[in-house]
Amino acid sequence: MTIVMSDPKKKTGLGRGLGALLKDTEQPLRREERVVVTGPSIDMINIDSIEMNPYQPRTHFEEEALQELSESIKLHGIIQPITVRRLSVGKYQLISGERRTQASKRAGLTTLPAYIREANDQQMLEMALIENIQRENLNALEVALSYQRLISECKLKQEELGDRVGKKRTTVNNYLRLLKLPPDIQAAIRDLRLSMGHARAIVNVEKAEEQLYIFNKILSDDLSVRATEELVRNIGQKPAAQAPAAKTASNAAPSNSGEINQLQTRLSSHFGTKINIKSDKIGKGEIKIPFVSVDDLNRILDLLNL
């Protein structure tokens, strides 16, 4: 019979006792093995307990896209939680996710997954604007309006704004310049009838009537961004018209009434150029319709059926 002698210095697991085994399992993880989970937790909250966000930067929701999202939610549920802040017990206010919330109501959901965050009004505005911008589903005009609100309402400078949204200062400035364009052009940007590239070319033109002419030319001739930039260069190379002589105080026309100003706006929108109406106290006056080229004149004559 062979007897195998074990090494007295080597301890087997069975000989060490349960306490020793448990002690080993309770050893802390090495630094590189530790996992730290941060950020707000996800809770299921009643959809009827959510107030809409008064600071919502998104101003336009496409009906067809909203319905498509609703159908998707019926099949798959909410994949990306919304973000809310707590107002009181059982009451919340939306920070981001209005489109998902609206679509979920259509889909018949009664509860939604949500991140619950603590925020005052200014922090909420900043979070809502920045989160929506970073989701990259805003149109260019909504981005521009969001940037402007961050500057005016959150008291951010352009440099700070660029850091917050991860954009260069020149990019932020290009968006802000869109807000100087005539209302018709801004509406076209909002409705995705005009691209950011086209808008950036137009904004380099100073006169509103020339901006409107280029805008209408883009739509009628389906101009590319490069063709639009060439048109802008050609207009910029034309000699500036001589400024009219200043009117004396005796023959200066009185300031226009609110009715005349509204009519100017309507006619400018109709003709795609800045219309100027002057009227005196007894109702006499004139209407000026400027044009920037023969093509532009022919376009206006077509609108007049002449």
Secondary structure, 3 states (H helix, E strand, C coil): CCCCCCCCCCCCCCCCCHHHHHHHHCCCCCHHHCCCCCCCCEEEEEHHHEECCCCCCCCCCCHHHHHHHHHHHHHHCCCCCEEEEEEECCEEEEEECHHHHHHHHHHCCCEEEEEEECCCHHHHHHHHHHHHHHCCCCCHHHHHHHHHHHHHCCCCCHHHHHHHHCCCHHHHHHHHHHHHCCHHHHHHHHCCCCCHHHHHHHCCCCCHHHHHHHHHHHHHHCCCHHHHHHHHHHHHCCCCCCCCCCCCCCCCCCCCCHHHHHHHHHHHHHHCCCCEEEECCCCCEEEECCCCCHHHHHHHHHHCCC
